[in-house]
C-alpha cells in the first residue's frame, strides 16, 4: 500500500493506494500516529484503495475516535466494494463518508 500525505494548515489528507489489510494496516497506523498532532481535520482519500480488511477497519476506528476529540474525519471516494464492507460492518453509520 502507498500512502500519499498532503498537509494544508490544520487539515491532513492521506490518499491510500492498494490494499489496507493485516500486512499494511500497521503502516497506516504509524503514519497516523506520526502525523495527527495539531490536525483538526483528517481526510482519507480512498479513490485508489481496492480492498479493506478487519485490520484496516480497526485502524479507521482508532483514527475516528482520536479525530472526534481533535476536530473531525472524513472518508472520500469510496468504491462500491469498500462501501459494501462499511455497510455490512456498520462503519457507514459511524464514519463521515463523502462519495465523489
C-alpha positions as CSV (number, residue, x, y, z in Angstrom):
1,X,0.0,0.0,0.0
2,X,1.1,3.5,-0.8
3,X,0.2,6.5,1.5
4,X,0.4,10.0,0.0
5,X,0.3,12.7,2.6
6,X,-0.8,16.3,1.9
7,X,-1.0,18.9,4.7
8,X,-2.9,22.2,4.3
9,X,-2.8,24.1,7.6
10,X,-4.7,22.0,10.2
11,X,-6.1,19.6,7.5
12,X,-4.2,16.4,6.7
13,X,-5.2,14.3,3.6
14,X,-3.9,10.8,3.3
15,X,-4.5,9.2,-0.1
16,X,-4.3,5.4,0.1
17,X,-3.4,3.2,-2.9
18,X,-3.7,-0.6,-2.9
19,X,-4.9,-2.8,-0.1
20,X,-5.5,-2.0,3.5
21,X,-5.1,-5.3,5.2
22,X,-3.3,-7.2,8.0
23,X,0.1,-6.6,6.3
24,X,-0.4,-2.8,5.6
25,X,-2.6,-1.7,8.5
26,X,0.4,-1.1,10.8
27,X,1.9,1.2,8.1
28,X,-1.3,3.4,8.2
29,X,-1.3,3.2,12.0
30,X,2.3,4.5,12.1
31,X,1.5,7.3,9.5
32,X,-1.5,8.4,11.6
33,X,0.3,8.4,14.9
34,X,3.2,10.3,13.5
35,X,1.0,12.9,11.7
36,X,-2.1,13.8,13.8
37,X,-0.7,16.2,16.4
38,X,-2.2,19.6,15.7
39,X,-4.5,18.3,13.0
40,X,-8.2,19.4,13.2
41,X,-9.5,17.6,10.0
42,X,-8.3,14.3,8.7
43,X,-9.3,13.4,5.1
44,X,-8.8,9.8,4.0
45,X,-9.0,9.6,0.2
46,X,-9.9,6.0,-0.9
47,X,-10.0,6.7,-4.7
48,X,-7.2,4.2,-5.3
49,X,-7.9,1.8,-2.4
50,X,-9.1,-1.5,-3.7
51,X,-9.6,-3.6,-0.5
52,X,-10.0,-3.2,3.2
53,X,-9.9,-5.9,5.9
54,X,-10.9,-6.0,9.5
55,X,-7.4,-4.9,10.4
56,X,-7.9,-1.8,8.3
57,X,-11.3,-1.2,9.9
58,X,-9.7,-1.3,13.3
59,X,-7.2,1.5,12.3
60,X,-10.0,3.6,10.9
61,X,-12.0,3.2,14.1
62,X,-9.0,4.3,16.2
63,X,-8.4,7.3,13.9
64,X,-12.1,8.2,14.1
65,X,-12.0,8.2,17.9
66,X,-8.9,10.3,18.1
67,X,-10.2,12.8,15.5
68,X,-13.5,13.1,17.3
69,X,-11.5,14.8,20.1
70,X,-9.4,16.9,17.8
71,X,-11.9,18.0,15.2
72,X,-13.2,15.6,12.5
73,X,-12.5,13.0,10.0
74,X,-14.0,12.3,6.5
75,X,-13.5,9.4,4.1
76,X,-13.8,10.3,0.4
77,X,-14.0,8.4,-2.9
78,X,-15.1,5.1,-1.5
79,X,-15.6,2.4,-4.2
80,X,-18.6,0.0,-4.2
81,X,-16.7,-2.9,-2.7
82,X,-15.4,-1.0,0.3
83,X,-18.7,0.8,0.7
84,X,-20.3,-2.6,1.0
85,X,-17.9,-3.6,3.8
86,X,-18.7,-0.3,5.6
87,X,-22.5,-1.0,5.2
88,X,-22.2,-4.6,6.5
89,X,-20.0,-3.8,9.4
90,X,-21.9,-0.7,10.5
91,X,-19.0,1.6,9.7
92,X,-21.2,3.5,7.3
93,X,-23.1,4.7,10.4
94,X,-20.1,5.9,12.3
95,X,-17.9,7.4,9.6
96,X,-18.5,10.5,7.6
97,X,-18.3,9.3,4.0
98,X,-18.3,11.6,1.0
99,X,-18.9,10.0,-2.4
100,X,-17.3,11.6,-5.4
